[in-house]
Amino acid sequence: MKTYLPITIKYSPIRKLALIPFEKHPDTIYRGFELQFIDGQPYGTGYRVLGYRNDNFVDVYDDVALKFIEDEKFNVAENGLKEHVQTPINNVRFCKADGNQVISFEFADIQNRKISVHIEERAKKKSKTMNILAPVGAGSKKPEYLPVFFLYDFDLMRKNKSIICCNIDGKDM
């Protein structure tokens, strides 16, 4: 007896990601960013920033170091893809220093506005990571697939005493 599972498995080489939400005080276009470090085929090695828009679309900014895949699908993000461009992503730090997370990056968005993010966790207490299974795409309008991401060593940053700066076109978020 043969059994067929209607499941396709596709590997995504995202090694690290950080969600930076600011829904309570959104920009005119964005309500949050997601920084991704990608290392693997077919992209190569580099960074990607997803800009979560107020109209529930997503803009995708691929660093010039990544191989640009023009027809890549992002329709699992609510209303789907609005813009997908390649742009320099500069001054990136995505690491732990003294046991605390440091995240920073800069790039220009589709309206050529300078976006700068710098987050430096300043917690004294050692964090405990966890492994989680994260379903993505629950709010998708027309998904072709619904991905499931295994997040290893998942951690939440503590805001207390941390430096959190997000600036869009000269305006602090």
C-alpha positions in Angstrom: 0.0 0.0 0.0 1.4 3.4 -1.0 0.8 6.5 0.9 1.1 10.0 -0.4 1.4 13.1 1.7 0.4 16.4 0.1 3.4 18.1 1.7 6.3 19.7 0.1 9.3 20.5 2.2 11.5 23.5 1.1 14.5 24.6 3.1 15.0 28.3 3.8 18.6 29.2 4.8 17.6 31.9 7.4 20.2 31.5 10.2 19.0 34.3 12.4 16.1 36.7 12.6 14.9 39.5 14.8 11.4 41.1 14.8 11.3 44.8 15.6 7.7 45.8 16.0 6.5 49.4 16.6 2.8 49.1 15.9 1.9 51.3 18.9 3.7 54.2 17.2 3.8 53.3 13.5 5.6 55.2 10.7 3.5 56.5 7.7 4.4 53.3 5.8 5.8 50.7 8.3 4.7 49.1 11.6 7.8 46.9 12.1 10.9 45.3 10.6 12.4 41.9 10.5 16.1 41.5 10.1 17.2 38.2 8.7 20.7 36.8 8.2 20.7 34.4 5.3 23.5 31.9 4.6 22.9 29.3 1.9 21.7 28.4 -1.5 20.3 29.9 -3.6 21.0 33.3 -2.0 24.6 33.2 -0.8 25.4 35.1 2.4 23.9 38.4 3.5 21.1 40.3 5.1 17.4 40.8 4.3 15.0 43.3 5.9 11.3 42.8 5.7 9.3 45.9 6.2 5.8 45.2 7.6 3.5 47.8 6.1 0.4 49.5 7.7 -1.6 48.3 4.6 -0.7 44.7 5.6 1.7 44.2 2.6 5.4 43.5 3.0 8.4 45.2 1.4 11.5 43.1 1.1 15.0 44.6 1.0 17.8 42.3 0.0 21.3 43.3 0.6 23.5 43.6 -2.5 25.6 40.7 -1.2 22.6 38.3 -1.7 21.7 36.8 -5.1 18.5 38.6 -6.0 15.6 36.3 -7.0 13.2 38.5 -8.8 10.2 36.3 -8.8 10.4 35.1 -5.2 7.1 34.7 -3.5 6.1 36.4 -0.3 2.4 35.8 -0.3 2.3 34.2 3.2 2.7 37.7 4.6 -0.9 38.9 5.0 -1.7 40.8 1.7 1.6 39.6 0.2 4.5 41.4 -1.4 4.4 45.1 -2.3 8.0 45.8 -3.2 11.1 43.6 -3.5 14.3 45.5 -4.1 18.0 45.1 -3.7 19.8 47.8 -1.7 22.9 48.1 0.5 22.2 47.2 4.1 25.0 48.9 6.1 26.5 48.9 9.6 25.0 45.6 10.5 25.6 44.1 13.9 23.6 40.9 14.8 25.5 39.2 17.6 25.8 38.7 21.3 28.2 40.9 23.3 28.8 40.1 27.0 25.8 37.7 26.9 23.4 40.4 25.6 22.0 40.8 22.1 23.1 43.7 19.8 21.2 44.4 16.6 21.8 47.3 14.3 21.4 48.1 10.6 20.8 50.9 8.2 19.3 51.1 4.7 17.3 53.4 2.4 13.6 52.4 1.8 11.6 52.6 -1.4 11.0 56.3 -0.8 14.8 56.8 -0.3 14.3 57.5 3.4 17.2 56.6 5.7 16.2 53.9 8.2 18.4 53.2 11.1 17.9 50.6 13.9 20.1 50.1 16.9 19.1 47.8 19.8 21.5 46.9 22.6 20.2 44.7 25.4 21.6 45.7 28.8 20.2 42.9 31.0 22.4 41.5 33.8 20.4 38.3 34.2 21.4 35.4 31.9 18.7 34.5 29.4 17.3 31.0 28.8 16.7 30.2 25.2 14.1 27.8 23.9 13.3 25.9 20.7 9.9 26.6 19.2 7.9 25.7 16.1 6.5 28.9 14.6 3.6 28.7 12.1 3.6 31.7 9.7 0.9 33.0 7.5 -2.2 32.7 9.6 -3.3 36.2 8.4 -2.5 35.5 4.7 -5.2 36.5 2.2 -4.1 34.3 -0.7 -1.3 31.9 0.5 0.1 29.3 -1.9 1.7 27.6 1.1 1.9 28.0 4.8 5.4 27.7 6.2 6.4 26.3 9.5 9.7 27.6 10.9 11.8 25.7 13.5 13.3 28.4 15.6 16.3 27.2 17.6 17.7 29.1 20.6 14.7 31.5 20.4 15.0 34.4 22.9 13.1 37.5 23.9 15.1 40.6 24.5 14.4 42.5 27.7 13.6 46.1 27.2 14.5 47.2 30.8 17.7 49.3 30.7 18.2 48.4 27.0 19.1 50.9 24.3 16.4 50.9 21.6 16.6 53.4 18.7 14.7 53.2 15.5 14.8 56.2 13.3 13.0 56.6 10.0 13.8 59.7 7.9 15.0 61.6 11.0 11.9 60.6 13.1 12.4 58.5 16.2 9.9 55.6 16.4 
